Amino acid sequence: MAPSTRDTADTGDARGSWRRDPAASVGRTYPVPADAPAAFTIVAESHVVDTATEWEPHVHPAHELVWVRHGTLTARVGGQVFTVSEGFGLWVPAGQEHAGRLTAGVELYDAFFAPEHTPEHAPPVLGGPTVVAMGPVLQALLIRLARRDLDPAARARAEAVVFDVLEPSKRQLAVRLPADDRVDTIVEALLADPADERSLEEWARASGTSARTITRVFRAATGLSFAQWRRAVRVHRSLELLGAGGSVQDVSEDLGYAHPGTFIDAFRRVMGTTPGAFAAERASSSDTAGRKP
Protein backbone atom coordinates (compact mmCIF):
# COMPACT_ATOMS: atom_id res chain seq x y z
CA MET A 1 0.00 0.00 0.00
CA ALA A 2 1.60 3.21 -1.16
CA PRO A 3 0.72 6.16 -3.39
CA SER A 4 1.88 5.34 -6.93
CA THR A 5 0.54 3.69 -10.09
CA ARG A 6 -2.58 1.56 -9.74
CA ASP A 7 -2.27 -2.23 -9.64
CA THR A 8 -5.56 -3.31 -8.09
CA ALA A 9 -7.05 -6.78 -8.15
CA ASP A 10 -10.58 -7.27 -9.41
CA THR A 11 -12.02 -10.26 -7.62
CA GLY A 12 -15.61 -9.12 -7.32
CA ASP A 13 -15.57 -9.97 -3.61
CA ALA A 14 -17.48 -7.19 -1.88
CA ARG A 15 -16.21 -8.35 1.51
CA GLY A 16 -12.74 -7.10 0.58
CA SER A 17 -13.88 -3.59 -0.29
CA TRP A 18 -14.35 -0.43 1.74
CA ARG A 19 -17.48 1.61 1.82
CA ARG A 20 -15.88 4.65 0.23
CA ASP A 21 -15.42 7.85 2.20
CA PRO A 22 -15.93 10.65 -0.36
CA ALA A 23 -13.64 12.93 1.66
CA ALA A 24 -10.68 10.52 1.41
CA SER A 25 -8.13 10.41 -1.38
CA VAL A 26 -7.77 7.18 -3.35
CA GLY A 27 -4.28 5.72 -3.09
CA ARG A 28 -2.64 4.01 -6.02
CA THR A 29 -0.65 0.83 -5.56
CA TYR A 30 2.15 -1.08 -7.22
CA PRO A 31 3.53 -4.64 -6.92
CA VAL A 32 6.87 -3.50 -5.38
CA PRO A 33 8.66 -0.10 -5.32
CA ALA A 34 9.55 1.12 -8.79
CA ASP A 35 13.24 1.46 -7.90
CA ALA A 36 13.51 -2.01 -6.36
CA PRO A 37 16.34 -4.08 -7.88
CA ALA A 38 15.39 -7.05 -10.02
CA ALA A 39 16.64 -9.39 -7.29
CA PHE A 40 16.15 -8.35 -3.66
CA THR A 41 15.56 -9.82 -0.23
CA ILE A 42 14.03 -6.78 1.52
CA VAL A 43 13.26 -3.44 -0.07
CA ALA A 44 11.82 -0.63 2.04
CA GLU A 45 10.49 2.88 1.54
CA SER A 46 8.50 5.61 3.30
CA HIS A 47 6.00 8.33 2.43
CA VAL A 48 4.28 11.19 4.19
CA VAL A 49 0.54 10.99 3.46
CA ASP A 50 -1.02 14.40 4.02
CA THR A 51 -4.69 13.51 3.52
CA ALA A 52 -6.88 10.65 4.67
CA THR A 53 -6.33 7.97 2.04
CA GLU A 54 -7.97 4.69 1.05
CA TRP A 55 -6.78 1.81 -1.10
CA GLU A 56 -9.04 -0.52 -3.05
CA PRO A 57 -8.41 -4.30 -2.85
CA HIS A 58 -5.09 -5.28 -4.39
CA VAL A 59 -2.31 -7.88 -4.10
CA HIS A 60 1.50 -7.92 -4.12
CA PRO A 61 3.80 -10.69 -5.37
CA ALA A 62 6.00 -10.10 -2.31
CA HIS A 63 5.23 -10.26 1.41
CA GLU A 64 4.48 -6.78 2.74
CA LEU A 65 5.13 -5.29 6.18
CA VAL A 66 3.49 -1.89 6.60
CA TRP A 67 3.51 0.40 9.64
CA VAL A 68 2.86 4.05 10.46
CA ARG A 69 3.83 6.91 12.73
CA HIS A 70 1.61 9.79 13.80
CA GLY A 71 -1.63 8.08 12.87
CA THR A 72 -3.37 4.82 12.21
CA LEU A 73 -3.63 2.23 9.44
CA THR A 74 -6.79 0.16 9.10
CA ALA A 75 -6.67 -2.80 6.71
CA ARG A 76 -9.23 -5.32 5.57
CA VAL A 77 -7.53 -8.62 4.83
CA GLY A 78 -9.66 -11.62 4.00
CA GLY A 79 -12.19 -12.07 6.78
CA GLN A 80 -10.52 -9.71 9.26
CA VAL A 81 -10.16 -5.98 9.89
CA PHE A 82 -6.84 -4.92 11.46
CA THR A 83 -6.25 -1.54 13.10
CA VAL A 84 -2.58 -0.77 13.73
CA SER A 85 -0.99 2.38 15.06
CA GLU A 86 2.48 3.35 16.26
CA GLY A 87 4.41 0.44 17.68
CA PHE A 88 2.65 -2.13 15.51
CA GLY A 89 2.90 -3.25 11.90
CA LEU A 90 0.85 -5.49 9.64
CA TRP A 91 2.39 -8.42 7.78
CA VAL A 92 0.43 -9.32 4.63
CA PRO A 93 1.55 -12.53 2.89
CA ALA A 94 2.35 -12.46 -0.81
CA GLY A 95 -0.74 -12.89 -2.97
CA GLN A 96 -3.15 -11.99 -0.15
CA GLU A 97 -5.76 -9.47 -1.25
CA HIS A 98 -6.11 -6.48 1.06
CA ALA A 99 -7.60 -3.01 1.19
CA GLY A 100 -6.73 -0.21 3.58
CA ARG A 101 -7.10 3.32 4.78
CA LEU A 102 -4.89 5.83 6.58
CA THR A 103 -5.64 8.78 8.80
CA ALA A 104 -4.35 12.13 7.55
CA GLY A 105 -0.79 13.30 8.20
CA VAL A 106 0.83 9.92 8.80
CA GLU A 107 4.29 8.70 7.98
CA LEU A 108 3.73 5.45 6.06
CA TYR A 109 6.48 2.84 5.98
CA ASP A 110 6.51 -0.17 3.69
CA ALA A 111 8.87 -3.11 3.45
CA PHE A 112 8.58 -5.83 0.82
CA PHE A 113 10.09 -9.28 1.37
CA ALA A 114 10.87 -11.54 -1.58
CA PRO A 115 9.16 -14.88 -0.78
CA GLU A 116 12.00 -16.90 -2.28
CA HIS A 117 14.49 -15.22 0.09
CA THR A 118 12.34 -15.13 3.22
CA PRO A 119 13.14 -17.94 5.70
CA GLU A 120 10.22 -20.31 6.08
CA HIS A 121 10.70 -20.27 9.86
CA ALA A 122 10.23 -16.48 10.11
CA PRO A 123 7.29 -16.22 12.55
CA PRO A 124 4.90 -14.14 10.40
CA VAL A 125 5.42 -16.45 7.42
CA LEU A 126 3.98 -19.38 9.36
CA GLY A 127 0.47 -17.96 9.26
CA GLY A 128 -1.73 -15.49 7.44
CA PRO A 129 -1.96 -11.75 7.98
CA THR A 130 -0.29 -10.95 11.29
CA VAL A 131 0.26 -7.93 13.53
CA VAL A 132 3.99 -7.51 14.10
CA ALA A 133 5.71 -5.88 17.07
CA MET A 134 7.54 -2.88 15.58
CA GLY A 135 10.27 -2.54 18.16
CA PRO A 136 12.96 0.15 17.86
CA VAL A 137 15.57 -2.25 16.43
CA LEU A 138 13.25 -3.57 13.72
CA GLN A 139 12.14 -0.07 12.72
CA ALA A 140 15.71 1.22 12.59
CA LEU A 141 16.85 -1.72 10.46
CA LEU A 142 14.02 -1.33 7.95
CA ILE A 143 14.58 2.43 7.73
CA ARG A 144 18.26 1.67 7.04
CA LEU A 145 17.22 -0.77 4.31
CA ALA A 146 15.29 2.04 2.60
CA ARG A 147 18.67 3.48 1.59
CA ARG A 148 19.71 2.62 -1.95
CA ASP A 149 23.43 3.30 -1.33
CA LEU A 150 24.09 0.39 1.05
CA ASP A 151 26.77 -1.97 -0.19
CA PRO A 152 25.68 -5.61 -0.60
CA ALA A 153 27.50 -6.82 2.52
CA ALA A 154 25.94 -4.16 4.77
CA ARG A 155 22.52 -4.85 3.31
CA ALA A 156 22.87 -8.59 3.86
CA ARG A 157 23.88 -8.07 7.51
CA ALA A 158 20.88 -5.80 8.17
CA GLU A 159 18.50 -8.22 6.45
CA ALA A 160 19.77 -11.13 8.55
CA VAL A 161 19.06 -9.23 11.77
CA VAL A 162 15.58 -8.26 10.53
CA PHE A 163 14.67 -11.92 10.33
CA ASP A 164 16.07 -12.46 13.83
CA VAL A 165 13.93 -9.75 15.44
CA LEU A 166 10.77 -10.07 13.32
CA GLU A 167 8.04 -11.50 15.53
CA PRO A 168 4.25 -11.35 15.96
CA SER A 169 2.80 -8.91 18.48
CA LYS A 170 1.01 -10.16 21.56
CA ARG A 171 -1.82 -7.81 20.51
CA GLN A 172 -3.27 -9.03 17.23
CA LEU A 173 -5.62 -6.02 16.91
CA ALA A 174 -8.06 -7.75 14.58
CA VAL A 175 -11.82 -8.12 14.36
CA ARG A 176 -13.02 -11.23 12.55
CA LEU A 177 -15.86 -10.72 10.08
CA PRO A 178 -18.63 -13.29 9.68
CA ALA A 179 -18.69 -14.43 6.04
CA ASP A 180 -22.41 -15.13 5.96
CA ASP A 181 -24.97 -13.53 3.64
CA ARG A 182 -27.55 -13.48 6.41
CA VAL A 183 -25.60 -10.85 8.37
CA ASP A 184 -23.59 -9.10 5.64
CA THR A 185 -25.86 -6.06 5.73
CA ILE A 186 -25.37 -5.72 9.49
CA VAL A 187 -21.60 -6.19 9.29
CA GLU A 188 -21.12 -3.60 6.56
CA ALA A 189 -23.41 -1.07 8.27
CA LEU A 190 -21.57 -1.34 11.58
CA LEU A 191 -18.15 -1.18 9.96
CA ALA A 192 -19.27 2.03 8.28
CA ASP A 193 -20.89 3.44 11.44
CA PRO A 194 -19.95 1.64 14.66
CA ALA A 195 -22.02 4.16 16.63
CA ASP A 196 -25.27 2.78 15.16
CA GLU A 197 -27.23 1.87 18.29
CA ARG A 198 -29.96 -0.28 16.80
CA SER A 199 -30.83 -3.25 18.99
CA LEU A 200 -30.44 -6.87 17.97
CA GLU A 201 -34.19 -7.06 17.38
CA GLU A 202 -34.11 -3.93 15.19
CA TRP A 203 -31.26 -5.38 13.15
CA ALA A 204 -33.21 -8.61 12.77
CA ARG A 205 -36.21 -6.75 11.35
CA ALA A 206 -34.02 -4.64 9.04
CA SER A 207 -32.18 -7.69 7.66
CA GLY A 208 -35.21 -9.94 7.36
CA THR A 209 -33.89 -12.62 9.70
CA SER A 210 -34.35 -13.54 13.34
CA ALA A 211 -32.44 -12.34 16.39
CA ARG A 212 -31.68 -15.96 17.20
CA THR A 213 -30.12 -16.53 13.76
CA ILE A 214 -27.99 -13.40 14.03
CA THR A 215 -26.76 -14.46 17.47
CA ARG A 216 -25.95 -17.97 16.24
CA VAL A 217 -24.09 -16.73 13.13
CA PHE A 218 -21.90 -14.26 15.04
CA ARG A 219 -21.08 -16.78 17.74
CA ALA A 220 -20.18 -19.51 15.26
CA ALA A 221 -18.14 -17.27 12.93
CA THR A 222 -16.32 -15.03 15.40
CA GLY A 223 -16.56 -16.68 18.81
CA LEU A 224 -18.29 -13.54 20.09
CA SER A 225 -21.86 -12.63 20.78
CA PHE A 226 -23.35 -9.91 18.60
CA ALA A 227 -22.98 -7.38 21.44
CA GLN A 228 -19.32 -8.37 22.04
CA TRP A 229 -18.54 -8.16 18.32
CA ARG A 230 -20.12 -4.72 18.02
CA ARG A 231 -18.12 -3.56 21.05
CA ALA A 232 -14.92 -4.82 19.43
CA VAL A 233 -15.73 -2.93 16.22
CA ARG A 234 -16.33 0.26 18.20
CA VAL A 235 -13.06 -0.09 20.09
CA HIS A 236 -11.14 -0.73 16.88
CA ARG A 237 -12.64 2.38 15.33
CA SER A 238 -11.61 4.25 18.48
CA LEU A 239 -7.99 3.33 17.75
CA GLU A 240 -8.34 5.15 14.44
CA LEU A 241 -10.01 8.19 16.02
CA LEU A 242 -7.54 8.37 18.91
CA GLY A 243 -4.66 7.97 16.47
CA ALA A 244 -5.99 10.95 14.53
CA GLY A 245 -5.74 13.07 17.69
CA GLY A 246 -9.23 12.70 19.15
CA SER A 247 -9.65 12.98 22.91
CA VAL A 248 -11.21 10.20 24.97
CA GLN A 249 -14.21 12.48 25.57
CA ASP A 250 -14.73 13.20 21.86
CA VAL A 251 -14.15 9.61 20.76
CA SER A 252 -16.59 8.24 23.34
CA GLU A 253 -19.24 10.66 22.06
CA ASP A 254 -18.51 9.87 18.40
CA LEU A 255 -18.97 6.17 19.10
CA GLY A 256 -22.26 6.60 20.91
CA TYR A 257 -21.16 6.13 24.51
CA ALA A 258 -23.12 8.17 27.05
CA HIS A 259 -20.10 8.65 29.32
CA PRO A 260 -16.32 8.42 28.78
CA GLY A 261 -16.12 5.92 31.64
CA THR A 262 -18.34 3.52 29.70
CA PHE A 263 -16.05 3.81 26.68
CA ILE A 264 -12.94 3.29 28.82
CA ASP A 265 -14.47 0.14 30.30
CA ALA A 266 -15.33 -1.17 26.81
CA PHE A 267 -11.79 -0.41 25.63
CA ARG A 268 -10.32 -2.28 28.60
CA ARG A 269 -12.51 -5.31 27.93
CA VAL A 270 -11.36 -5.54 24.32
CA MET A 271 -7.74 -4.37 24.56
CA GLY A 272 -6.88 -5.43 28.09
CA THR A 273 -5.76 -1.91 29.02
CA THR A 274 -7.08 1.65 29.12
CA PRO A 275 -6.89 4.12 26.20
CA GLY A 276 -4.35 6.19 28.14
CA ALA A 277 -2.08 3.25 28.89
CA PHE A 278 -2.34 2.02 25.31
CA ALA A 279 -1.39 5.48 23.99
CA ALA A 280 1.59 5.61 26.37
CA GLU A 281 2.75 2.21 25.12
CA ARG A 282 2.61 3.42 21.53
CA ALA A 283 4.38 6.68 22.35
CA SER A 284 7.21 4.85 24.10
CA SER A 285 7.78 2.67 21.06
CA SER A 286 7.75 5.65 18.71
CA ASP A 287 10.04 7.82 20.86
CA THR A 288 12.75 5.17 21.10
CA ALA A 289 12.62 4.06 17.44
CA GLY A 290 15.32 5.18 15.07
CA ARG A 291 14.50 8.03 12.68
CA LYS A 292 15.15 8.09 8.98
CA PRO A 293 18.80 8.98 8.39
LORO-207360 format. One record per residue (C-alpha): x, y, z. Coordinates in pm, 1 decimal, always signed. Layout:
REM LORO-207360
PT      east     north        up
PT         X         Y         Z
...
REM end
This chain:
REM LORO-207360
PT      east     north        up
PT      +0.0      +0.0      +0.0
PT    +159.8    +321.0    -116.1
PT     +71.9    +616.5    -338.7
PT    +188.3    +534.1    -693.1
PT     +54.2    +368.7   -1008.9
PT    -257.9    +156.0    -974.0
PT    -227.1    -222.7    -963.7
PT    -555.9    -330.6    -808.6
PT    -704.7    -677.6    -815.3
PT   -1058.2    -727.1    -940.8
PT   -1201.6   -1026.1    -762.3
PT   -1561.4    -912.0    -732.4
PT   -1557.2    -997.4    -361.0
PT   -1748.1    -718.9    -187.6
PT   -1621.1    -835.0    +151.0
PT   -1274.2    -709.7     +57.7
PT   -1388.2    -359.4     -29.0
PT   -1434.6     -42.8    +173.9
PT   -1747.8    +160.6    +181.6
PT   -1587.7    +464.5     +22.8
PT   -1542.2    +784.6    +219.9
PT   -1593.5   +1064.7     -35.5
PT   -1363.6   +1293.2    +166.0
PT   -1068.4   +1052.3    +140.7
PT    -812.9   +1040.6    -138.2
PT    -776.9    +717.5    -334.8
PT    -428.3    +571.7    -309.2
PT    -263.6    +401.0    -601.6
PT     -64.9     +83.2    -556.4
PT    +215.3    -108.1    -721.7
PT    +353.5    -463.9    -692.2
PT    +687.0    -349.8    -537.8
PT    +865.6     -10.4    -531.5
PT    +954.9    +112.4    -879.3
PT   +1323.9    +145.9    -790.2
PT   +1351.4    -201.1    -635.5
PT   +1633.8    -408.4    -788.0
PT   +1539.5    -705.3   -1002.0
PT   +1664.1    -939.3    -728.7
PT   +1614.6    -835.4    -366.3
PT   +1555.7    -981.7     -22.9
PT   +1403.3    -678.2    +152.4
PT   +1326.0    -344.2      -6.6
PT   +1182.1     -63.0    +204.0
PT   +1048.6    +287.8    +154.3
PT    +850.4    +560.9    +330.0
PT    +599.9    +833.2    +243.4
PT    +428.3   +1119.4    +418.7
PT     +54.4   +1099.0    +346.2
PT    -101.8   +1440.1    +402.1
PT    -469.0   +1350.8    +351.7
PT    -688.4   +1064.7    +467.4
PT    -632.8    +796.8    +203.8
PT    -796.6    +469.2    +104.6
PT    -677.9    +180.5    -110.3
PT    -903.8     -51.6    -305.0
PT    -840.7    -429.9    -284.7
PT    -509.0    -528.2    -439.0
PT    -231.3    -787.9    -409.7
PT    +149.8    -791.9    -412.2
PT    +380.0   -1068.8    -537.2
PT    +599.8   -1009.6    -230.9
PT    +523.5   -1026.4    +141.2
PT    +447.9    -678.2    +273.9
PT    +513.3    -529.5    +618.3
PT    +349.5    -189.4    +659.9
PT    +350.7     +39.9    +964.2
PT    +286.0    +405.4   +1046.0
PT    +383.0    +690.7   +1273.2
PT    +161.4    +979.3   +1380.4
PT    -162.8    +808.3   +1287.3
PT    -336.6    +481.8   +1220.8
PT    -363.3    +223.3    +944.0
PT    -679.3     +15.7    +909.9
PT    -666.8    -279.6    +670.9
PT    -922.6    -531.7    +556.5
PT    -752.8    -862.3    +482.6
PT    -965.8   -1161.5    +400.3
PT   -1218.6   -1206.6    +677.8
PT   -1051.7    -970.7    +925.8
PT   -1015.8    -598.1    +989.0
PT    -684.1    -492.0   +1145.7
PT    -624.7    -153.6   +1309.9
PT    -258.3     -76.7   +1372.7
PT     -99.2    +238.3   +1506.5
PT    +247.9    +335.3   +1626.5
PT    +441.0     +44.0   +1768.3
PT    +264.9    -212.6   +1550.6
PT    +289.8    -325.3   +1189.7
PT     +84.6    -549.4    +964.2
PT    +238.6    -841.9    +777.6
PT     +42.5    -932.3    +463.3
PT    +154.7   -1253.1    +288.6
PT    +235.0   -1246.3     -80.6
PT     -74.2   -1288.8    -296.7
PT    -315.2   -1199.0     -14.8
PT    -575.8    -947.0    -125.3
PT    -611.5    -648.5    +106.5
PT    -759.9    -300.7    +119.3
PT    -673.2     -21.2    +357.5
PT    -709.5    +332.4    +478.4
PT    -489.1    +583.5    +658.4
PT    -564.3    +877.6    +879.7
PT    -434.6   +1213.2    +755.1
PT     -79.5   +1329.5    +819.9
PT     +82.9    +991.6    +879.7
PT    +428.9    +869.6    +798.3
PT    +373.5    +545.0    +606.0
PT    +648.3    +284.2    +598.2
PT    +650.7     -16.9    +368.8
PT    +887.1    -311.5    +345.3
PT    +857.6    -583.4     +82.0
PT   +1009.0    -927.7    +137.3
PT   +1087.3   -1154.1    -157.6
PT    +915.8   -1487.9     -77.8
PT   +1200.4   -1689.7    -227.7
PT   +1449.1   -1521.7      +9.1
PT   +1233.8   -1513.3    +322.4
PT   +1313.8   -1794.3    +570.2
PT   +1022.4   -2031.2    +608.2
PT   +1069.9   -2027.4    +985.8
PT   +1023.4   -1648.1   +1011.2
PT    +728.6   -1621.8   +1255.4
PT    +490.0   -1414.3   +1039.6
PT    +542.4   -1645.3    +741.7
PT    +398.4   -1937.6    +935.7
PT     +46.7   -1795.7    +925.9
PT    -172.7   -1549.3    +744.4
PT    -196.1   -1175.1    +797.8
PT     -29.1   -1094.7   +1129.3
PT     +25.8    -793.2   +1352.7
PT    +398.7    -750.9   +1410.2
PT    +570.7    -587.7   +1707.5
PT    +754.5    -288.5   +1557.9
PT   +1027.2    -253.7   +1815.5
PT   +1296.0     +15.4   +1786.4
PT   +1556.7    -224.5   +1643.2
PT   +1324.9    -357.2   +1371.9
PT   +1214.2      -7.4   +1272.1
PT   +1571.3    +121.9   +1258.8
PT   +1684.7    -172.1   +1045.6
PT   +1402.3    -133.5    +795.5
PT   +1458.3    +242.5    +772.6
PT   +1825.7    +166.7    +703.9
PT   +1721.7     -77.0    +430.9
PT   +1529.2    +203.9    +259.9
PT   +1867.2    +347.6    +159.1
PT   +1970.8    +261.9    -194.8
PT   +2342.6    +330.4    -133.4
PT   +2409.1     +38.8    +105.0
PT   +2677.0    -196.8     -19.0
PT   +2568.4    -560.9     -59.7
PT   +2750.4    -681.9    +252.4
PT   +2594.3    -416.0    +477.4
PT   +2251.6    -484.6    +331.1
PT   +2286.8    -858.8    +385.9
PT   +2387.7    -807.0    +750.7
PT   +2088.1    -580.0    +817.5
PT   +1850.2    -821.7    +645.3
PT   +1976.6   -1112.9    +855.1
PT   +1906.1    -922.7   +1177.4
PT   +1557.5    -825.9   +1053.3
PT   +1467.0   -1192.2   +1032.7
PT   +1607.4   -1246.3   +1382.5
PT   +1392.9    -974.9   +1543.6
PT   +1077.0   -1006.5   +1332.2
PT    +803.6   -1149.9   +1552.7
PT    +425.2   -1134.6   +1596.5
PT    +280.0    -891.0   +1847.5
PT    +101.0   -1015.8   +2156.5
PT    -181.8    -781.4   +2051.1
PT    -327.4    -903.4   +1722.8
PT    -562.3    -602.3   +1690.6
PT    -806.3    -775.1   +1458.5
PT   -1181.5    -811.7   +1435.6
PT   -1302.5   -1122.7   +1255.4
PT   -1586.5   -1072.2   +1008.0
PT   -1863.3   -1329.2    +967.5
PT   -1869.5   -1442.9    +604.1
PT   -2241.3   -1512.9    +595.6
PT   -2496.9   -1353.0    +363.6
PT   -2755.3   -1348.5    +641.3
PT   -2559.7   -1085.4    +836.9
PT   -2359.0    -910.4    +563.8
PT   -2586.4    -606.0    +573.2
PT   -2537.2    -572.0    +948.9
PT   -2160.0    -618.5    +928.7
PT   -2112.5    -359.9    +655.7
PT   -2341.0    -107.4    +826.6
PT   -2156.8    -134.1   +1158.4
PT   -1814.7    -118.3    +996.0
PT   -1927.2    +203.4    +828.0
PT   -2089.2    +343.9   +1143.7
PT   -1995.3    +163.6   +1466.2
PT   -2201.7    +415.7   +1663.5
PT   -2526.6    +278.4   +1515.7
PT   -2722.7    +187.0   +1829.1
PT   -2995.8     -28.4   +1679.8
PT   -3082.8    -324.8   +1899.5
PT   -3044.1    -687.1   +1796.9
PT   -3419.4    -706.1   +1738.2
PT   -3410.8    -393.1   +1519.2
PT   -3126.2    -537.7   +1315.0
PT   -3320.5    -860.9   +1276.8
PT   -3620.7    -674.9   +1134.7
PT   -3401.7    -464.0    +903.6
PT   -3217.5    -768.5    +766.1
PT   -3521.4    -994.4    +735.9
PT   -3389.5   -1261.8    +969.6
PT   -3434.9   -1354.4   +1334.1
PT   -3244.0   -1234.4   +1639.1
PT   -3167.7   -1596.3   +1720.4
PT   -3012.5   -1653.0   +1376.5
PT   -2799.1   -1340.3   +1403.3
PT   -2676.5   -1446.3   +1746.7
PT   -2594.9   -1796.8   +1623.7
PT   -2409.2   -1672.9   +1313.3
PT   -2190.5   -1426.1   +1504.3
PT   -2107.8   -1678.2   +1774.4
PT   -2017.5   -1950.9   +1525.7
PT   -1814.0   -1727.0   +1292.5
PT   -1632.2   -1503.3   +1540.5
PT   -1656.3   -1668.5   +1880.6
PT   -1828.8   -1353.5   +2009.5
PT   -2186.1   -1263.2   +2078.1
PT   -2334.8    -990.7   +1859.9
PT   -2297.7    -738.4   +2143.6
PT   -1932.3    -836.7   +2203.9
PT   -1853.9    -815.8   +1831.7
PT   -2011.6    -471.7   +1801.6
PT   -1811.9    -355.8   +2105.2
PT   -1492.4    -481.6   +1943.5
PT   -1573.4    -293.2   +1622.1
PT   -1632.7     +26.3   +1819.7
PT   -1306.1      -9.3   +2008.6
PT   -1113.6     -72.9   +1688.3
PT   -1264.1    +237.8   +1533.0
PT   -1161.4    +424.8   +1847.7
PT    -798.6    +333.5   +1774.9
PT    -833.5    +514.7   +1444.5
PT   -1001.1    +819.0   +1601.8
PT    -754.5    +837.3   +1890.9
PT    -465.8    +797.3   +1647.2
PT    -599.1   +1095.3   +1453.4
PT    -573.6   +1307.2   +1768.5
PT    -922.8   +1269.5   +1914.7
PT    -965.3   +1297.8   +2290.7
PT   -1121.5   +1019.9   +2497.0
PT   -1421.3   +1248.3   +2557.4
PT   -1472.8   +1320.1   +2186.2
PT   -1414.8    +961.2   +2076.4
PT   -1659.2    +824.0   +2333.6
PT   -1923.9   +1066.1   +2206.0
PT   -1850.6    +987.2   +1840.3
PT   -1896.7    +616.5   +1909.6
PT   -2226.2    +660.1   +2091.0
PT   -2115.7    +612.9   +2450.9
PT   -2312.2    +817.0   +2704.8
PT   -2009.6    +865.0   +2932.4
PT   -1631.5    +842.3   +2877.8
PT   -1611.7    +592.3   +3164.3
PT   -1833.8    +352.1   +2970.2
PT   -1604.9    +381.0   +2668.4
PT   -1294.0    +328.8   +2882.5
PT   -1447.4     +13.5   +3029.6
PT   -1532.8    -117.4   +2680.9
PT   -1178.6     -40.6   +2562.7
PT   -1031.6    -228.0   +2859.8
PT   -1251.2    -531.1   +2793.0
PT   -1135.8    -554.0   +2431.6
PT    -774.0    -436.6   +2455.7
PT    -688.0    -542.8   +2809.2
PT    -576.1    -190.9   +2902.0
PT    -708.4    +165.5   +2911.6
PT    -689.1    +411.7   +2619.8
PT    -435.0    +619.0   +2813.9
PT    -208.0    +324.7   +2889.2
PT    -233.6    +201.6   +2530.6
PT    -139.0    +547.8   +2399.4
PT    +158.9    +560.5   +2637.1
PT    +275.1    +221.1   +2512.4
PT    +261.3    +341.5   +2152.7
PT    +437.6    +668.5   +2235.0
PT    +720.6    +485.3   +2410.4
PT    +778.1    +266.7   +2105.9
PT    +774.7    +565.0   +1871.3
PT   +1004.0    +782.1   +2085.6
PT   +1274.6    +517.0   +2110.0
PT   +1262.5    +405.6   +1744.4
PT   +1531.9    +518.4   +1507.0
PT   +1450.2    +802.7   +1268.0
PT   +1514.9    +808.6    +897.6
PT   +1879.9    +897.7    +839.3
REM end
